[in-house]
């Protein structure tokens, strides 16, 4: 079973879903973004659970790569 949490970072909203069958792996759906269904995934090499600070850092890293004109990583 997977679990999810809604996270807001720098005014942007993401749903973070833990992959229940793969410990330490997460899918991030960019809810407030300009492109429906767009987001990213992450995985910890140790299979451990990420903290809220880890999720926030991953989201900030993703947002820093997004082209503000297209809403995608180019």
N, C-alpha and C positions, 0 to 999 in steps of 0.2 A: 504494500500500500504506500502511496506517496502522500506527502503533506505539503501544504502551501502556506505562504504568508505574503501579504501585500506590504511593500516597502516603498517609502517615498524618500528620494535623495535629490537634493538641489532642485526641488519643484517637479521632478519627474517621478512617475509612479510605475512600479514593476510588480508583477506577481512572480514570486520565487517558488519553484516547485522542486522538492527533493525527489529524486528518482528512487522509489522504494526498493527496487530490485538492484540498485547500484549505489551502495553507500558512498557518500562524499561527492556525488554528482548532482548538479542542479541545472534547471532550465529557468531562464529569466525572460519573461514576456513583458515587453515595453508597452504598458497599457496606455500611457499618455502620449506616446510617440506618434509621429505623423503617418506611419506605415503599419496598418493592421497586421498582426501576426509576426511582427519583427521583434527580434531579441537575440539572445545568445545563450550559450551553455558554459558551464565550468565543471572542473573535476579536481578533487584533491588527490594527490599521489598517495597519501597515507590512508585514504578511505574514511577519514574522520569527518565529523560534522563541522560545518562552517558556522562561525559566530555571526551575529548581526553586523559587527564591524567588518568581517570578511565580505559579507554580501554588499555592504555599502561601498567598500573599496573596489570590488569587482564591477559594480554599477558605474562608479565614477570613472574607472578605467575605460569601460565601454563607451560612455558618453563623451569622453575626451577624444575618441577616435571617430565619432560620427560627424559627417559633413553637415553643417547646419542648413545648407541649401537643399540637400536631397533627403536628409534624415537617415541615410545609410552610411555604413563604413565603406569608404571608397578605396 
